[in-house]
Structures are given as structure tokens and as C-alpha cells.
Amino acid sequence: LKELLPLVEKRYRGIGAGWARGLLGGSTGGWEAFAMQVLYPDAFNFAVAACPDPVGFASYTTINLYSDRNAYFYDSAFKRTPRPGYRDHYSGTATVPGTSTPAYGSPYGQTTATVEEMNRREVVLGPRSRSCGQWDV
């Protein structure tokens, strides 16, 4: 804070006052932006925490990382049900085109990838966090 900010503000003609600075962070950076605002309130005027990571991992997507035995499938004595990892954002307002009839059975809100599929995709894109995905971190 005491070394980097003066250099950045000198190079980019910053004002050099806390009221003129803001923070923006996404994912883990959201928590970092929030922490900087809390720890150094006079150094920054505002902080935006976009999509911060969860505080705990009891409900990380569909997985309780503390107690679930398998991240890919729900615990069951009778069948292997894949855990959904990504859905296509059903809004609850889909209708049959040209009518007001609810579009039951439409693709909206359906699982488009399971947790296992999401993990495999990240491995293909690059190991050791090079995939830029959530699971390989």
C-alpha cells in the first residue's frame, strides 16, 4: 500500500488521495477488495466485491465439502445420481412462443453440465489453475 500506490499514482497521474481511489475485485479478488476497504478505510473511497467466493464450503454449488463423500454423485444406496454443476439460468417466465402457456419441459433451467463434466473440461483447458475455472484452484 505504501510502496505500490505512490508508484501507480505517479505513473498514471493519480490524485493521491483516498477519496479518489476505489477497489474492484471478482471471485477471490472480491474478498480482497472488501478486506482492503475494511482494513484501510482512509486509503480507499469504495470497494466493489463482484461474485465473491463463498465464506464457507457447506454448499459449494451442490456439494458440502465438509461432509459429502463424493463430489460427483449424490450419496445414495440405490443409484448414482450425478450432481448438477451448471444450469442454464431458468427465469421462471418461459412460455410457449406466441402464448401465455408455461413452457414446461423447455430447456430453460436444465442441467447443462454435471460437476464431473465441469472438472473434466478444466483438465482439458489446462492443469494447475491455467484453465481459469473454479474447480482446479
N, C-alpha and C positions, 0 to 999 in steps of 0.2 A: 504494500500500500504506500509506504513512504518512499520506495525506490521507483516502482513502475509508473505510478500515476504522474509524477512530475515529468518523467521522460515522455510519456504518451502525450500529455498536455502541451509540452514544449514542441514536440514534432508536429502535432496536428492543431496547434493554436487553440488549445482548450482554455477555458475561462479560469480554471484553477480554483474553483470553489465548489463545495459540496452541493449547494443549491442547483448547480448546473450539471450535475452528474446523475446518471441513472444506471441501473443494472437490469439485464435481461438474461435469463438462463432457462434452458429447456432440459427436461429429464433430470439427471443428477445436477446439472447446472442450475436448475430451478431452485433446488435446495441451497446451492452455493450462493446464488444471488440473494435469496432470503436471509441466509446466515450473515452475509456481508452487511446487509441493511440493518440487521439486529445488532451485530457486534460493533459496527462503525456507523451509527446513525447520523453523525455530523459530516461524514465523508460522502454520503450519497443522498439524493433527494427522494428517490423512489426505487423500488425493485419490482420486477415482473417475474413471477415464477410460472413458467409455461409447462404444463404437463409434468409436474414433479413426480419423481419416483415415489412409491409407497413408503410410509413410515415403518410399517411392519410387513411381514410376509405371510400373514394368516390367510390372505385372499389375493394372492398374486395371480392375476387373471382368474383361472378356475382351480388353482392349486393352493393348498395350505402347505407351505414349505416346511412348517414345523412338524406336521403330523401325517400327511399323506405319504403312503409307502411308494406310490408310483405317480410320476408327474404326467405320464402319457395316457393313463387309463384310470377311470374311477374304480375305487375298491368295491369288489363285488364277488360273492361266492359263486355266482351263476353265469356271468358273462363278462366279456371285456368291452366296455363302452369307452370309446375314445373321448378324451377331454377336448371340448372346443377351444380353439386358440384365438380365432378371429371370426367375427361376424360382419355381415355387410350392412350394418347400421340401419336396421328396420326402424322406421319413424312412427309406425302405428297408424299411418294415414294412407297407406297404399290402397287404391281402388282399381276395379276393372276399368280400363280406359273408356271414357265417354259415359260412365255411370257413377252412381254413388255406392255401388255394391262393394263391400270389402273384398280385397283380393286375397282370400285365404289360399294357401298353397303357393303363393307367389314366392320368388326367390328372396324377397327382402327379409332380412333378419336371420337368414340361414347361415350355418357354419360354412365358411369358405376355406378354412384351414384348421386342422387339428393342431394341438401343441406339438405333437411329434413331427408333423409336416413343417411347421414353422422352424423347429430346430434343425431339421434336415436341410431346409433352404439356407439357413445361416451357415451351415458347414460347407455347402457348395459355394456360397459367396466368398467365404474366407474365414479361416480359423483365427483364434486369438484376438477376437473383437474387431477384426478387419471387415466383418460383414455389416457393421454398424447396426446390428439388431439388438434386441433386448435380452435374448437368452444366452448369448455367448460371452457376456461380460464376466 
